[in-house]
Amino acid sequence: MANLSKQEWTALENKAYDLRKLCMQTTMWAGSGHIGGGLSVMDLLTVLYYKYLNIKVDEPQWEDRDRFILSKGHAAIAYAPVLCDKGFNDPEMLKTFNLSGSKMGMHLDSNKIVGVDASTGSLGHGASIAAGTALAARLQNKDFLTYVVTGDGELGEGSNWEGFMTMNHYELSNCIVFIDRNHCMIDGPTEEVMKLEPVADKMRAFGFNTICVDGNNIGELCDAIDIAIERSHEKCAPTCILMDTLKGAGIKSIAGDYHCHYMALDDDTFAKYSKELEEDYRNRLARVEKEGK
């Protein structure tokens, strides 16, 4: 972890833990939510928003800001807590998440929620939007980067692959693609519903510099992002960071189970999952002590 000190890694683990708790609490307030896919991508959201993204909370439409596009828009149950914790929106809004009359819907609307660069929901659009923002940066001689997160189930949509072709054709190294490979979708394991493997080989065939990481390991994520950013300064093949993650990461009872794609929590399960989340947090800190520098 060449560019990540033990102190910084610990701080990011602390933040990811707090955000996972807030994601669970938001699910309670909403009555239900896409908690599984939200938790699988939370480590990446933490790393991007608290280490890498060049953004200004007091100037959310800053022209030179990095763009972030959550193509797997149903993970808004995790994204909304990040945007509130970061200061873009009032945290009180989380108490009305997906409730009637709330601005904060199940999929975040860029016209209603501050800090959202693109509304997503009809899955498969994020990659094409990201290709557009990255190409715009290139044409305008801008240095901002575009980061886009897709889900593995989402890759069943052909429009994703059209977006990937565009990124490769224009050598948009200033666009960094993340695939949240949690191996599950709403109807079951991805390989049973619609075979996706070999994902890494497919991305390489589409011209991407592809890096495979443990997507729930903050250290590995940072190493991969550092490589992608270094490459972004040259016009060359775009980078895909293929994140092997767990659906429901951090909560032992549901981790890796597709049934947690969308679920409700009652008081008993909330208490049980909170204890498991705390245990996972202790294990993560132990990893930092072992692997950090």
C-alpha positions in Angstrom: 0.0 0.0 0.0 2.6 2.5 -1.2 0.5 5.6 -1.0 -1.7 4.7 1.9 -0.4 5.2 5.4 -1.7 3.1 8.3 -3.2 6.2 9.8 -5.1 7.1 6.6 -6.2 3.5 6.1 -7.6 3.4 9.6 -9.4 6.7 9.1 -11.0 5.4 6.0 -12.1 2.2 7.8 -13.6 4.3 10.5 -15.6 6.3 8.0 -16.7 3.2 6.1 -18.0 1.7 9.3 -19.9 4.8 10.2 -21.4 5.0 6.7 -22.5 1.3 6.8 -24.3 2.0 10.1 -25.9 5.0 8.5 -26.9 2.9 5.5 -28.6 0.4 7.9 -30.3 3.2 9.7 -31.6 4.7 6.5 -33.0 1.3 5.6 -34.9 1.3 8.9 -36.3 4.8 8.3 -37.3 3.9 4.7 -38.9 0.7 5.8 -36.8 -1.3 3.2 -34.1 -0.8 0.7 -31.4 -2.2 -1.6 -29.0 -2.8 1.4 -27.1 -5.7 -0.1 -25.7 -3.9 -3.1 -25.3 -0.7 -1.1 -23.0 -2.4 1.4 -21.0 -4.2 -1.2 -20.0 -0.9 -2.8 -19.6 1.2 0.4 -15.8 0.8 0.7 -15.4 2.2 -2.8 -17.7 5.2 -2.1 -15.8 5.9 1.1 -12.4 5.8 -0.7 -13.6 8.0 -3.6 -15.4 10.6 -1.5 -12.9 10.8 1.4 -9.6 10.4 -0.5 -9.7 10.8 -4.3 -12.6 12.9 -5.7 -11.6 16.5 -6.5 -14.8 18.2 -5.6 -16.0 21.3 -3.6 -18.9 20.8 -1.2 -19.6 24.6 -1.2 -19.5 24.7 -5.0 -21.2 21.5 -6.1 -21.4 22.6 -9.8 -17.8 23.6 -10.0 -16.9 23.2 -13.6 -13.6 21.4 -13.0 -14.8 18.9 -10.5 -14.3 15.2 -10.9 -17.5 13.5 -12.0 -18.9 10.5 -10.2 -21.7 8.4 -11.7 -23.4 5.6 -9.8 -24.7 3.6 -12.7 -26.1 0.9 -10.3 -28.5 3.6 -9.1 -30.4 1.3 -6.7 -27.3 1.5 -4.4 -28.5 5.0 -3.5 -29.3 3.6 0.0 -25.5 3.8 0.4 -24.8 6.8 -1.8 -27.3 9.1 0.0 -25.7 8.7 3.4 -22.3 9.6 1.8 -23.7 12.7 0.2 -25.3 13.8 3.5 -22.2 12.9 5.6 -20.0 14.8 3.2 -22.1 17.9 3.6 -23.9 18.2 0.2 -27.3 17.6 1.7 -29.1 17.8 5.1 -28.7 14.5 7.0 -32.3 14.9 8.1 -33.4 14.1 4.6 -32.3 10.5 5.2 -35.2 10.1 7.5 -37.6 10.4 4.6 -35.6 8.3 2.1 -38.0 6.9 -0.5 -41.1 8.0 1.5 -44.0 9.9 -0.2 -43.2 13.6 -0.8 -39.4 13.2 -0.2 -36.9 14.6 -2.6 -34.7 11.6 -1.8 -36.1 8.8 -3.8 -35.0 5.2 -4.2 -32.8 6.3 -7.2 -31.3 9.8 -6.6 -32.5 12.5 -8.9 -29.7 15.0 -9.9 -32.3 17.8 -10.1 -33.3 17.3 -6.5 -30.2 16.0 -4.6 -27.1 18.1 -4.4 -23.9 16.4 -5.5 -25.4 13.9 -7.9 -23.9 14.2 -11.4 -26.3 11.9 -13.2 -29.7 10.4 -12.4 -29.6 6.7 -12.9 -32.1 3.9 -12.4 -32.9 2.3 -15.8 -29.7 0.3 -15.5 -27.2 0.4 -18.2 -27.0 4.2 -18.8 -24.1 5.1 -16.5 -21.2 3.9 -18.8 -22.5 5.9 -21.7 -23.0 9.0 -19.7 -19.4 8.6 -18.3 -18.0 8.2 -21.8 -19.7 11.5 -22.6 -18.3 13.4 -19.7 -14.8 12.0 -20.2 -14.9 12.9 -23.9 -16.2 16.4 -23.0 -13.2 16.8 -20.7 -10.8 15.8 -23.4 -12.4 18.1 -26.0 -12.4 21.0 -23.6 -8.8 20.4 -22.4 -10.1 19.8 -18.8 -8.2 17.7 -16.3 -11.2 16.4 -14.4 -11.7 12.6 -14.1 -14.9 10.6 -14.5 -15.5 7.6 -12.2 -18.4 5.3 -12.9 -19.6 2.3 -10.9 -21.6 -0.5 -12.6 -23.1 -3.6 -11.0 -22.4 -7.0 -12.4 -26.1 -7.8 -12.8 -26.4 -4.6 -14.7 -23.9 -5.8 -17.3 -26.7 -7.9 -18.8 -27.8 -4.6 -20.4 -26.1 -4.2 -23.8 -25.9 -0.4 -23.5 -23.0 -0.9 -21.0 -20.9 -2.5 -23.6 -21.7 0.2 -26.1 -20.4 2.7 -23.5 -17.2 0.5 -23.0 -16.6 0.4 -26.8 -16.8 4.2 -26.9 -14.3 4.6 -24.0 -11.9 2.3 -25.8 -12.4 3.9 -29.2 -11.6 7.4 -27.9 -8.9 6.1 -25.5 -10.6 7.7 -22.6 -8.1 7.0 -19.9 -9.6 9.9 -17.9 -12.6 7.6 -17.3 -12.2 4.9 -14.6 -14.7 2.1 -14.6 -15.5 0.1 -11.5 -17.5 -3.2 -11.7 -19.1 -4.2 -8.4 -18.7 -7.9 -8.8 -20.8 -9.1 -5.9 -21.9 -12.2 -7.9 -25.6 -11.6 -7.1 -28.7 -9.9 -8.6 -32.3 -9.6 -7.6 -33.3 -13.1 -8.9 -30.2 -15.1 -7.8 -26.5 -15.6 -8.4 -25.5 -13.9 -11.6 -24.0 -17.1 -13.1 -27.3 -18.8 -12.8 -29.5 -15.9 -14.1 -27.2 -14.7 -16.9 -23.6 -16.0 -17.2 -21.1 -13.2 -17.0 -17.7 -14.9 -16.7 -15.0 -14.4 -17.7 -15.6 -10.8 -16.8 -11.9 -9.7 -16.7 -11.2 -11.3 -20.1 -14.2 -9.6 -21.6 -13.1 -6.2 -20.3 -9.6 -6.8 -21.7 -11.1 -7.8 -25.0 -12.9 -4.5 -25.0 -9.6 -2.8 -24.7 -9.4 -2.0 -21.0 -6.4 -2.1 -18.7 -8.2 -4.3 -16.2 -7.2 -4.6 -12.6 -8.8 -7.2 -10.3 -9.0 -6.4 -6.6 -10.8 -7.4 -3.4 -13.4 -4.6 -3.6 -14.0 -4.7 0.2 -10.3 -4.2 0.9 -9.6 -0.4 1.1 -5.9 -0.9 0.7 -6.3 -2.8 -2.6 -8.8 -0.3 -3.9 -6.4 2.6 -3.2 -3.5 0.8 -5.0 -5.7 0.2 -8.1 -7.0 3.7 -8.2 -3.5 5.1 -7.9 -2.5 3.1 -11.0 -5.6 4.3 -12.9 -5.0 7.9 -12.1 -1.4 7.7 -13.1 -2.6 6.3 -16.5 -5.2 9.0 -16.9 -2.6 11.6 -17.8 -1.9 9.9 -21.1 -4.3 9.2 -24.0 -4.3 5.4 -23.7 -6.6 2.5 -22.9 -9.1 3.2 -20.2 -8.9 1.4 -16.9 -11.4 -1.0 -15.4 -11.1 -1.9 -11.7 -13.0 -5.2 -11.3 -14.0 -5.4 -7.6 -14.7 -8.8 -6.2 -17.1 -8.0 -3.4 -19.7 -9.5 -1.1 -23.3 -8.6 -1.3 -24.2 -7.3 2.1 -20.5 -6.9 3.0 -19.9 -6.3 6.7 -22.9 -8.3 8.0 -22.1 -12.0 8.3 -25.7 -13.2 8.3 -26.5 -11.8 4.8 -23.0 -11.5 3.2 -23.0 -13.2 -0.2 -26.8 -14.0 -0.1 -28.8 -12.6 -3.1 -31.9 -12.4 -0.9 -30.4 -9.2 0.7 -30.6 -7.4 -2.6 -33.7 -5.7 -1.3 -34.9 -6.2 2.3 -36.5 -4.7 5.4 -35.1 -4.6 8.9 -37.0 -4.9 12.1 -35.6 -4.0 15.6 -34.2 -7.5 16.3 -32.4 -7.9 12.9 -31.1 -4.3 13.2 -29.6 -5.1 16.6 -28.2 -8.4 15.3 -26.7 -6.9 12.2 -25.2 -4.0 14.2 -23.3 -6.5 16.3 -22.0 -8.3 13.2 -21.0 -5.0 11.6 -19.0 -4.1 14.7 -17.3 -7.5 14.6 -16.4 -7.0 10.9 -15.1 -3.6 11.8 -12.7 -5.0 14.4 -11.5 -7.6 11.9 -10.8 -4.8 9.4 -8.8 -2.8 11.9 -6.8 -6.0 12.6 -6.1 -6.2 8.8 -4.8 -2.6 8.8 -2.5 -3.4 11.7 -1.1 -6.5 9.8 -0.9 -5.1 6.3 -0.6 -1.3 6.8 2.6 0.7 6.9 
